[in-house]
Amino acid sequence: MLATITGVGILAWAIGFFDPTTCTPTAQQAGWTSCEAIAQERTIALWVLIFGTVGIVIFLWLRGRKKD
């Protein structure tokens, strides 16, 4: 189940990838988040998702080994 959630998160990130090179500077409004900032935040969120999942899996694996 955890792998499915992570897989869907990665797929959603890949499909909705926000490429800052395709942004038009003239479409940027003052006071709004820039395309580069949005792309950076999405990348950070992806890494947090991946590392969080790996951490949970390792924790559950270690917890399961202690019961034996």
N, C-alpha and C positions, 0 to 999 in steps of 0.2 A: 504494500500500500504506500509506503514511504517512497519507494522508487518510482511509483506511478505519479505521485504528486510532484516529485522533482523533475521527472521526465516531461510532464505537462508544463511545468514552469519554464524549463529550458526551451521547449517547443514554442511556447507563447512569447518568450523573449526573442527567439530567432525570427518568428513570423512578424512580430511587431517591432523589429529592430529599427531604431531611430537613427538614421545616418546624418550626422551634422554636415557632411559635405553636400548634401542635396538641399539644405536649407537656403532660402533666399534671404539675404540680410534686409532687403526692403520690406519683407513681410513681418519682421520682428517689431513688436510693440514695446515701447519704453515701459519698464517696470515688470515685464514678463520674463520668465525664465528663458534663457537662450537655448538653442538647439544643442550646443556643446554640453551645457550643464545637464540637460535632460538625458543625453546619451551617456554621460558619465554616471549619473545616478542609476540608470538602468543596468549598467555594467556592474556597479557596486552591488546592487540588489541581486544580480545573478550570482556573483561570487559568494555573497552571504547565504543564499539559498543552497549552493553546492557545499560550502564548508559546514553549514549547519546540519545538512543531511548526513554528511560524512561523520561529523561529530556524534550525532545521535546513533548512527549505526555502530560506531566503535563503542560507545557507551553501552548500548544494548548487548553487543557481543561480549564485552568484558563482564557485564552483569550476569549474563547467561553462563559464562565459564565459572564464575564463583559458586554457582549453585551445584555444580557437579561434585 
